C-alpha cells in the first residue's frame, strides 16, 4: 500500500530525515564483498574549510557517479576525508591565540601542535557536515585525515624511499616566500593582483675607461623593484644587441654598494624593451636566478639581501651600507623602507634618470618614475607581497617522476576528459620544475631528516634509524620543517585505503576507477597523484581523470570575496533544496566549461521536483502504487507499450551519457523524459482509462523514474519511492538499476508519437492565432496515410480530449480561411470561419511581425559593430544577443502563423 503524500513538497524536512537514515543504516557502503568494485576519492577539502560553490559542483558530480554505480550493483566506495591544510590550520589556531593576547612562540612545538589537534577535534568538522547537506553518499565510517597515524606513516615512507632513490634532495633555490607567515608557499597559494606602482630608470656606471659605442659611460637599466639593486650581481644584454657587444664581459660598478658586477649576454634581455639592458638579482627574482645560473653563479654564491621578514640584511660580500640594514623592503606605518631610501640615494648621486611626462595641459613635467600598473604576487593567506627568496629547501625531482605519467597519458593508460586538457598537461609536465616540498611551519608532517654538527643529513623513518646511520655518540638535530600538504595529499588514492600495508581494501579498490577534479588543481594535485601513485605502487591511481570548470557569477565574472559576488551553496539549499541545486550543477556541467550561476534555473529545477511530486500524488489518487518487478509488465495498450519503450531508450541514453561523463546530457535526458514524456503526455493519455494493466505499467514507469533520477536528486526520489509502497529492506539508494527486459515496440512508438505530434501542432497553431486552448475544432485530412487512419480510429476520444479536434474527416476541406497543421507525413486543414476574425488576426500578426523584424535588424546592426561588442559592458552585450535571438524567433513564429492563414 502506498502512503499518501502531503500536498506540499518540503525539501528541508525530507533531506534531514533521509540523510540520517542512510548514514545510520550504513547504506553508503552496503556489504557487497563479492561485487565488482567501483572507487572514487574526494579531493580532500581543508579541515578549516566551509562548503563553497566549487565544492558543491565537484561533489555533486562525484555523488552522481557513486550513486549510479551503487544502483548498478557494484561495491561502490567513495573515500572521504579532509586535508590537514598546514598553513591555513596553523593560521586559524594562531589567530585564536592572538585573540587571547597569546602567541605560538610562547609554547613548545609539541604543545602548540597539541592545541591544533584540540581545535581539529572541536571545530574541524564544519565542511563534512555541509557535505552531508548536499547529499554526498560518502563512506563516513572510514573518514580519513592526512595527519592520521597510518597516513603519516605512508607519507614518511614515501619521503624516505624517494630520498634513498635520489629523487628527494636538499638544495638552495628561489622559493615563493611569505614574509608574514615566514614560510615558502606553493604557486597555488600565490594570487596575482594588479597594483599601481612605478618604473624607475637608473644609470649603472661602466668601469673606468669603458664606454658604449655611442660614447656613454653608463648602462641604463629599469626596474619596478629598486630596493633589489642592493643584491644585483650582473647586467644582462641580448647577445645580438649591437649596442652592447663591445662591453659584454666588462663590468659596471653599482651605485650605493660599489659592487663590481659583470655584463653578461643572455637571451632573457629583450632588445626591444626599454634600453635592452636588464639588472640581474639572482637571489630575488625567478628569471634572474636562471640567468645567474647560466652566467656561472652557483646558488650558494648568489646574494641575499633580505631576512625572513623582508627586512634588509647584510649580503655575503658585506657591501650593503649600514643605513639600510634592518629597514623593511617597503614603506610601512609611515616609515620609509629600503625602496624609498635607494631611490633617494640614487637621485642624490645623479644615477636616477627622471621620467618626462606630460600634464593634462600638454606641459612637460619631470617625475622620479613612470607610473605603471604592475602584476604583483600576494600570498593568499598572509596577504602580503611574496618575495622570491633564496633558501635551503627540500625538493622532489619532479622531472624524473613525470616521465611515466606523460607516457601513460600519451598511450591511453590514463585518459583525461575533456581531451583538450591533455595539451596543457603535457606542456606543464614536460617543462616541470623541481618541486619544493618543505614548509617552515609547526603543523604538518615533520620532515624525517636529522643533521649532525657538520650539517650532514640522515633521512630515516625514525630517529633511532637515523642515529644508527650516523653512528653512536653523534649528536643529531631534527629538521624543523614540515612537508607541503600537496605532498601528503598526493598519496590520497592509496594511503586512504591503508597503503603501504597491503590491506584487502588496497587489493580491491586500488587503483580507483575515476577522479573528478577542478581543472585548477590539475598540476598541484592530479599530476602529483599520478607521479606518486606510479612511484609507490607501480600503478596509476585511476585510469580516467575528469576535469570540470569553475562556477562563475551570473555575469561570467570569477567569484571572489573582494568583488562581493560569492554564492553560498548552503543558502541555495535552504531556498530551493539540495536536489534542485544538484540538478542545476549536473545540467550545466558541459565537459569542463565554466558554469554561470542562475538562480532562476535552480528555481526551475525546484519546480521540476514539485512536478514529479504532484505526478506521484496523481498516481496515488488513481490507485497506482509500487511495482512488483524489475522487468517491465506485460502490456497490450499502445500507450503502455510506448512508455515502456520510452523507459528503455531513456535508460540507454543515460548509460551512454554517464559512460562518457556527459553530465549535462544525462541530466537533460532524464529531465525531458520525466517532464515531457511521462508527466505531460503519458499521464494525460491514460486519464479516464486507468485499468489494471495501466496501473501496473504506470507504477513500474514511476519506479524507473525514481531509479534513474536518484543519482541527481536523491532526496525526493527516496521519499517518493518509500511512499509508493512497502519495500522491506529495499530503500531506493540500494535498489537495482533499470533493467526492463523488453524491447522498444516500433508500432506503439509510431502511433503515440504521431498522436503527440498532432496534439502539439494544434496547440501551437491555436496559440499563434489567439484561439482559446479549449476550443473544439473540426479537421480535414484529404490524403491520410495508413498510420493516420489507424491512430485516429483507435484514439478518437484521446484526440478530442487532448487536441480538441472533433470530428476528423478523411476528406477535402471546404473552401474558406483555414489553418494547416501536420503530424508526421499527414497534413490537416482546420477551417477558421466563425472561429476568429481572419482580417483582424492577419493585421495583428503583420503589425507584430513588422515590429519584431525592425527590432531584430536594429540589434543585428549593433552586434555587428565591433566598437559596441568590444567596449560595452559584458552584460549589455549579453542582453543585446538575447534580445536579438528573441526577436529573430518571433519573426519566424509570426511568419509561420501568417502562412497558416493562407
N, C-alpha and C positions, 0 to 999 in steps of 0.2 A: 504494500500500500504506500502511496505517495503521501508526503506531509505537506499540507497546504502552505504555500509561500505567502509571506506578508505582501501587501500591495506595493510597498516602497522598498527599493533596493538600498541598503545601508552598508556601504563598504567597510566602514571602520569596525563595526561590531563583528562582522564576518571574518575580517583579516586577523584580528587579535585572537579570536576563538580558534580558527583553523591552524594558525601557525603554532600555537601552543600544543594543539593536539598532535600535529605532525612530529614536532620535536620530541614531545614526551613519549610518543609511541615508537620512536626510533625509525620513523618511516623515511628519513632522508638516506638511510643506509640499510635497507631491508636485507635480511640474511639470504644471500644468494651465492653460496660458496662454489657452486658448480657452473654458474652463469659466466658468459663471456664478459670480461672486464671492460669498463669504459671509465676513463680517468681524466679529470682536469684539475688544475690547481688555480686558486685565485691569485692574481697579483697582490701580494700581501700589503694592505694599507698600513700606513704609520700607526703605531699604537696610540699616538697622540691625536689621530685624525678624527674628522667628522665627515659624514657622507656628503660628497658634493655631486654635482650633476654628472660629472665624468664617471664617478664610481657607479652611479645609477645605470648609465649606459653599459659599462663594462660588465657589471654583474648581472644585468638583465639578460644580455646575450649568452653568458655562461649558463644561467639558470634555464634558459630555453633549451640549450643543448643537453644539460644533465637531466632535466625532466623528460625530454623526448626520449633519450636513450634508456632511462629508467622504465618508461612505459613500454619500450621495446624489449623489456625483459633482461636487460644487462645488469651486471653488478656495478652499478654506477656510483663512483666515488668522487665527490667534489671536495678536495682538500681545502680547508680554510685555516687562516691564521693571520697574524699581524707581524709586522717588521718592527724591530726594536728602535729604529729611527734614531741613530746615535745623537746627531746634533739637535734635532727637534725635541727629543725627550729630555736631554740634558738641559736645554734652554727652559723647558716648562718647569722643571724642578728648581733650577736656579732662580727663576722669576718668583716662585713661591717663597724661596729663602729670602730674596730681596724684599718682598712684601713684609717680612718679619725683621727687617734690618739685619739680615744674616747673609752669609755668602759661602760658596762652595769651599773656598780655601780655608775656612775655619774648621774643616773636617778632614779626616784622613780619607784617602781614596776609598778604602773599604767602607767607611761609614757613609760616605756620600752615595756610593753605589747601593748600599742598603736602603737609603732614602728613596732612590729611584725605584727600586723593587717595591717599596711600600706604596709609592704613588701608582705604580702599574697595577697593583692588586686592587687599589681603591677606585682609581679613575680611568684605567686604561681600556675599559670595555665599551666606550661610547659608540665607536663605529660598528662593533659587532652587533650591538643591539639595533642599530639603524639598518644594518643589512637584513636583519630579520623583518623589519618593517617592509622592506622591499619584496619580501617573499623568497629570499635566497635559500634553496634547499641544500645547504652545506652540511657536511658530517661534523656537527658541533661536538660530538663525543670525542673527536680526535683533534680538537682545535690546537693549532701549533703556534709557537712563538720562537723567533730566531735566537733568543737567548736561553731557550730550554736546554737542559743539560745534554740530551742526546744530539741536539742540533749543534751546540757549541763544540761537541767532540768531532762532529763531521767537519766543522769549519777549521779546527786546529789540524786535523789530519790532512785536509786539503792543502793548507799552508805549508806544512812540513814536507809533504810529498812534492809539491811544486818547488820548494827550496832545494830539496835533495836532487831533483832533476834539473836544476839550474834554470828554472822558469820563474823564480822569485829572487830578487836581489835588491840590495840597498844601493842607492845612487843619489848623487847630488844633481838635481834638476830644478827647473822652474815649476811652481805649482800656483793654482789659484789660492791666494792666501786671504783669509778673512781676518783683518786686524782687530775686529771687535770680539769675535769668537776665539781668535788665536789658534786657528786650525786651517789645514788645507781643506778645500772643498772640491766637489766634482763639478764638471761643466754643467750638469743638470741643475745644480744649485746656484748657478750664476744667471742673473737676469740683466739683460742689456737695456739700458734706458737712455733716451736722448736728453742730454744735459747741455745747457747754454755754457759755453766755455770760451777759451781763447787759443789763438795760434800765434806763437811768438817766433820771431826770426833773430838769430844770433850770428855774430862773426866769430869763427874759430880761427885764431891766427896760425898761419903756417910757420914752421920752424925757420930760424934765421936763414936768410939767403934763398929761400924757396918762394917762387911766385907762380901764379897761374899764367896760361898763355895770354890772357888779357891784361896781365900786369898786376892783378890784385894779389895782396899778400895774406889773404884770408879765404876761408871757405864759408859760404853761408849755409847754415842748417836751420831747420824749423821744427818746432815741437809743440805739442799740447801739454807736455809734462816737463816743464823746465827744471823742476827740482831733481830729476833723474840725472841731469848732466854732472852731478857730483860723483856719479859712478860710471860715466862714459869711459869706454875702452877703445873706441875706434870711430872713424868716419868712413862710411861706405859710399862708393860711387859705382855706376854701372861700368862693366869692363869695356863697353863700346862707346862710352861717352867721351868724345874728343876733347871736351873742355878740361878733363881731369887726367887724361892718360899720362901726362908728364909728371904728375905728383903721386901716382899710385906707388906705394912702398915708402913714400916720405911720411912726415909726421905733422900733426898740429899740436900746439901747446894750449891746453884748455884754460880758459879764464877761471878765476876763483881758486881751483885746485892746483894749477900749474902742471897738471899731469901731461906727459908727452905720449900721445896715442897715434897709432898708425892710420894711414889712409889705405883702405883695402878695396879691391874690386869685387863686387858681388852683384848678382842679378836682382837681388832684393831692391836695390836702388833704382827707382824709375826716372829716367832722364826727362820724362815729360812732366813730372810733378815738381813744382817749386824750382829750387836750384839744382835738383838732381842729386844732391848730396844728403845723406841721412846720418844723424848721430846714432851710435850703436851703444846700448846699455844692456849687455847680455844678462846681467843679473836681475833685470827688472822689466823685461819685455820678451814675449814668446818668440816673435820674429827675430829680434836681436840675438836671442840665445842661439838660434840656429845659424845666424850669420857669424856669431862669435866662434862657434864650433868649427865652421868652415874656414875661418881665419886662423885657426890653430890654437884658440884658447881652450884649455881644459876647464870643465865646470868648476873644479876646485880652485882655479885661478881667477874665476870671474868675481868681480867686486860686488859686495852687498853693502848698501848704504842705509838700510832701514832695519829696525828691530821688529819683534813680533807684533808690536802695537802701532807700527808705521811711524815711529819716531826716528829721526836721523841718528845713526851711529857711525863710528869711525870705520872707514874702509881699511882693507888689509894693508894698503900702502901708506896709511896714515896721512893722507893729503887733504882730508876734509877740514876746513878751518874750524877752530874751536867754537866760534859764534853760532855755527849750525847744529852742533851736537845737542841732542835732546829735543830739538824742535819737531813738532808734528809735521807731516808732509804737507798738510793743507792748513789754511786759516781755521782756527777753532775757538769758539767762545770769545770772538772779537780779537784774538791774538794772532798776529801774522805767523804763518808757518814757513817751512823751507821754500815753498814755491814763491811766496811773495818776496822773501829775502834774496833768493837767487836772481829774480827779475830786477830787484832794486840795485844789487851789486853790479850786475851786467850793464844796467843803464848808466850807473855812475862811472863805470870804466870805459864806456863808449862801445861796448860789444853788443848792445841791443840795437837792432835795426828797426826803426819805427815803421808802423803801418800807416800809409796815407789813405785816408777815407774822405768821402765827400758828404757834406751835410745835406739836409733836405733842400737848402737854398743853392746847392751846387758849389759851395765853397770847400776848399781843401782843409782838412784838419789832421793833425798828427796824433796817432794813438800808439800806446805801447805794444798792442797786439791786435790782430784781426779777430773780430768776434766770429765764433763758429759754434754750430750745434754738433756736439760730439757724442757718438755712441759709447756709452760708459758702462763697464761691468759692475754690477752690485751683487752682494751676497743676498740670496732670497731670505735668509734667516736673520743675519746680523744687520742687514740694511745699510751697510757702508760700502764704499768703493773697494772693489777687490784689487789687491796688489799682487802682480806677478812677483814671486819671491823665491829666491834660491835657497833650498834647504835639502837636508838629507832625508829621504823618504824611502819607503819600500815600494818596489814596482814589480808588476807582473809582466812577463814577456808575452804581451798580447799578440804580437805579430806571429809568433810560433803557434800559439794556441788557436789563432784564427784560421790557419790553413785548412784544417779538416772541415770545419763548418762551411767555409767558402765552397769547398769541393762538394759537400753534401747538398747544398742548395743548387749548385750547378748541375749535378747529376740526378736531382729529383728525390733524393733520400729525405730531404726536408723541403716542404712546399710552403711558400709564402703567399698568402692571399690577402689582398689583391696582388697579382703578379707584378704590377707596376712598381711595387716597393723593392723588388729584387735589385734593381739598378742602384738604388740608394744604399741598400745593404752591402752590395759589392764595393761600392765606392768608399764606404767607411771602413769596411773590413780589410780591404786591400791597401789602405793607407793608414792603418791603425797605429796609434802611438803607444808607448809603454803606459801601463795603467797604474796610476798612483793609488795604492790601497791603504796607506797609513793615515790616521787622523789623530790630531792632538787633543783627545778627549779622555774622559774617565769612564764614560758609559759606552759599553760595546765589548766586542771580543778582543781581549788584550793580545797583542802580537806575541807569539811564543818564541821570543828571542831573548837571550841573556848575553851580557857583554862582560869580558874580563877588563882588567885595568888598562890594557892597550887598545880597547875598543873592538876587539875581535868578537864577532857574533857567533853564538851557538844556538842553533834552532832545533827545538825538540818539543815533544808533546807535553813534557813536564820538566820542572826544574831539576828533578833527580836525574833525568836523562841528559839534560844539558850539562849538569855537573860531571856526569860520567864522561862526557865528551871532553870537557875542559881538564879533567884530572883533579885529584884530591888537593885541597888546600888552595885552589884558585878561587878567589872571591869573584862572585858573579852578581851583576845588577840587571834586573829585568827591564826590557824596553817599556817605556811609559805609554807608547801609542796604542791605539786600538785600530781595528780594521774598518775600512769603508763598509757601510751597510750593504752596498751593492755586491760586495764580495760574498757575504753570507747569503744574501737573497739569491745569488746565482746558483746556489745548491738546493733551492726550494723544491724542485720536482722530485728529487731523490731523498734528501735528508728528512723531509716531512714524512716519508714512508719508513724511515729507520736506517737508511744507509749511513755509515758504511757496514752496519750489520746486515747480513743477507736474510732479512725477515721475509715472511710469507707475503707481506704487502709489497715489498720491493719486487719479489719474484713475479707477482701477479699484476701490479699496477705501474711498474716502471719498465719501459718508457710510458709516459702519459699518452693520451690519444690526441689532444688538441691543446693549444694555448691561445687564449683570446686576450689581446692586449691593445692599449692605445699605441698609435704609431710613435708617439713622443718618447716611449721608453724602448724603442727597437734596439738601440745600442747599449743603453745603460743596464738593461735587464735581459731582454730576449737574446741578444747576441752573446752575452756573457753566460747565460744558461747553456747555450749550445757549446761554448768553449769548455765550460767546467763539466757539463754532463758527459761530453765525449772523453775528456781527460780522466775523469774519475771512474767511469763505468765502461768506457768503450762504446757506449750507445748514446745517441742523441736523445734529449729529454722528451721529444714529441716529434711526430712526422709532419705536423701541419701547424702553421702559425697564422692566425687571423688578426689583422691589424685594422682596428676601426678608427674613425676620425674623431674630431673634437666636437663637443656640444657648444655651439656658439649662441650669442644673444640673438633676439629676433631680427635685428638689423644686420646680422652676419659678423658683428664685431666679436673679438675674443673676449671672453668673460674675465673680469679682474675686479678685485675689491676696490681698487683706486677709481675705476670707472663707475662703480656702483651698479653694475649690471649682472651681478652673480645671482643665479637662481638656486633656491633651496629646494632640493627634491622632497624633503620631508613636508614642506609647505604644500607642494603639489599633491603629495599623497593625502594630506589632511583634506585638501579641497576636492580632489577628484577620485581618490582611491588609488592604491598601488597598481591594480590591474590596468587602469587607464594609462598611467604613466609608463608602465612596462610595454603596453601595446604601442604607444607612441614611439618609444625608443626602437622597437623592432621594425615598425612600419617605415620609419625614417632612415634606418641604417642601410645604406646602399653601397656595399663593398668599399668601405673606407672613406666615403665622402663625409665632410663635416655636416652636422645636423644643426639646423636653426630651430631655436625654441619657438613654440607656437602653442600658447595656452588654449586657443580655440580648437586646435587639433586634439589636444588632450581631453578637452571637454567633449569633443565629438566621440572619442573612444569611451568616455564615461556613458554617453548616450547609447553607444553600441552595447555596452554591458547591460544597460537598462532594457534595451530592445530584446536581448536574449532572456532576461529575467521575465519580461512580460510574455514572451513567446512560450516560455515554460509554464507560466501561470495559465495561459490559454490551453495548453496541452492538458494540464491537470484538470481544468474545468470540463474537458471533454473526455475524461477517463483515460488519458494517455499517460502511462507510467513507465517505470524502468523496463529495459529489455531483458530478456532471459538468455540471450546467446550472443556470442561474438559475431557469428555468421549472420548474414542478412536473412530476415524472414522470407518465407515464400510469398510471392506477390503476383496477382493477376491483373489488377488495375494498372493502366498505363502510367498514371501519376505516381504510383508507388514504385513501379519498375524504373521510372525516370529518376526519382530521388535516390534510389539505391545506386543507380549509375553515376549520379552526381557525387555521391559519397566516394565511390571508387575513384573517380577522376580527381576529386579534391585531395584524397589521400595520396595518390600517385604524384600530384603536383607538389604537395607538401614535402614528401620524401625527397623528391628531386631537388627542391629549393634548399632544404636543410643539408643535403649531401654536399651541395655547392656553397653552403654558408651564405645563401641569398636570403637574409633575414627579412628584407622588405618584401620580396616575392612571396615568402612563406606567410607573412602576416596578411598581405593583401589577398592571398588565395583563400585563407580561412575566413577573412572578413567578408569577402563577396559571397562566399558560399552561405554563411550564416545569414547575412542581411538580405541579400538579393534572392538567392535560390530557395532557402528554407523559409525565412520569415515572410518575405514579400510575395513569393509565388506558391510554394508548396502549401503553406498553411491556408492561403486564400483558395487554392484549388480544391482542398479537401473539405472546406466548410460545407456543412449540410449533408455530407455523405461519409461520415466517420464510422465505418463498420469495424468489425474485429480485425480484419486484415490491415486496415489503415491505422488502427490503434497500435498494432504490433510494429508496423513499418515506421510510423511517426515516432514511437518511443525508442526504437532502435536508432533511428537517424539522430534524434536528440542526444542520445548517449554518445554517438560517434562525434557529434559536435563538441561535447564536453571533453572527450579524449583528445581530439585534435587541437582544441583551443587551450587546453590545460597548460602546455608549456609557456604560453604567452600570458594567459590570465588565470593563474592557478586558484585564486581565492573564490571567485564567483563560480567557476566550473565545479570546484569541490563542493561548494554549498548546494548548487543545483543538483549535482549527482546524488548527494546524500538525501535530498528531499524528494527525489523521484521514486524512491522505493527502498525496501530493506535490502542491504547488501552486506551481509555479515562478514566482518574482517576483510572487506574488499573496498577500501577507500579509493578514490579516483587516482591519487598520487601513485599507487602501485597497481593500477588496473593494467589491462593489456592494450597495446596499440591496435589501431583499426585493422581488421582482417575480414572483409565482407564475405570472402569465399564465394564470390559471384562475379558475373561479368556484366559489362555495360550492355543494355538492350537497345540496339540501334533504332528499332521501330518505335519504342516508347520515347526515346530521346527526340526523334524527329517529330513525333506527334505533339509532345508538350512544348518543345522549343518553338514549333510553328504557332501554337496557341499563345505562347508568351509574346512572340514577335507581333502577332496581330493585335493583341491587347495593348502592348506598348506603343505600337504605331498609332492606334486610335486615340489613346490618351494624350500622346504628344501633339497630334493634329488638333484635338479639341483645345488643348492649352494654347496653341499658337493662334487659334482663331477665336479665342474667347468664348467657347461653348462650355456650358456647365458640365462638370465631370459626370454628373448623374444622368444627363440627358440620354434617352434611348434613341438610337438612330437606325434607320433602315439601310441595308447594304446590298450591293450587287457585285457579283463576281462573274464576269462574262465568260471567262475561259479557265475554269478551275482545274487544277491538277488532281491526280488521284489522292494525294495527301490532303489537300484542302477538303475534298469531298468526305473522306473518312473522318477527319478531325471534326468538321462541323457536325456531321451526323452523330458522332459519339459524344460530343461535348457541347451540344446546343445550350444546355442550361448554364454551363460554366461560362460560355461566351457571352450569353445575355447578362450574367451576373458581373463578370469582370470587364468585358469590353463594352458592355451596354449596347450590343448590336442585336437587333431583332426586328423583323425576321431577316435572314440572309437568303438572297435569291441567286441561284446559279443561272443568271440571265443578263442580257444587256440592260444597262441603266437607262431610265427615261432622260429625255433632253432636259437641260437646265443646269444651273450652277451646282457644282458638286466639288467635294474634295476627294483626293485619291490617297490611299494608303496601301502598303504592301506587306505581305507576310511570306517570306521565302520567295518563291517564283510567282506567287499569286498576287494579282492586283485587284483591289476593291474600290468601287466607286460608291460614295456616300452622298446622296442628294442633300442640298442645303436650303432649298426653297422653303421659306417659312421657319427656318431654324435661326438664321441670322440675317441681318441687313447686309447683303453682299457688297453693295456700293460703299456703304459706310465703313465696312470692315476693310475693304481694299484701300480706302482713303486713309484709314488709321494706320494700316501696315505700311503704306507708301511713305507717310509722314515720318513714322518711326525709323524706317529704313534710311531715309534721307539724312536724318539727324545722326544716326549711328555711323553711316558712311562718311559723313563730314568729320565727325569726331575721330574716327579711325584714321582718316587721311591726315588730319592735323597732328595726331600723336605719332604717326609714322614719320612725318617730317621732322618732328622734334627728336625722335630717337635716331634718325639718320644724321643728325647734326653732331659731329664729333665733339664740339665745344660743350654741348649740353651733357652728353654721356660722360665726358671726362671731368667736367668741372662741377656739375650739380651734385648735391648731396646724394649719397647712395640710395637713401630711402625715396628720394624724389624720382630717381631713375627707375627704381623698382616699381613705384606706383604707376609711372607712365607706361611701363611694359605691361603691367597687369591690366590697366585701363584699355590699352591697345588690344590685348588679347580678348577682353570682354566685348568690345565694340566690333571686332572682327567676327567673333562668334555670333553676335546679334545680327550682323548683316547677313550671314549665311542662314540663320534661322528665319529671318523675315523674308528673305528671297524664297525660301522653301515654302513658307506659308502663302505667299502670293502665288507661287506656282500651283499650289493645291487648288486655289480658287479659279485657275484657268485664265 
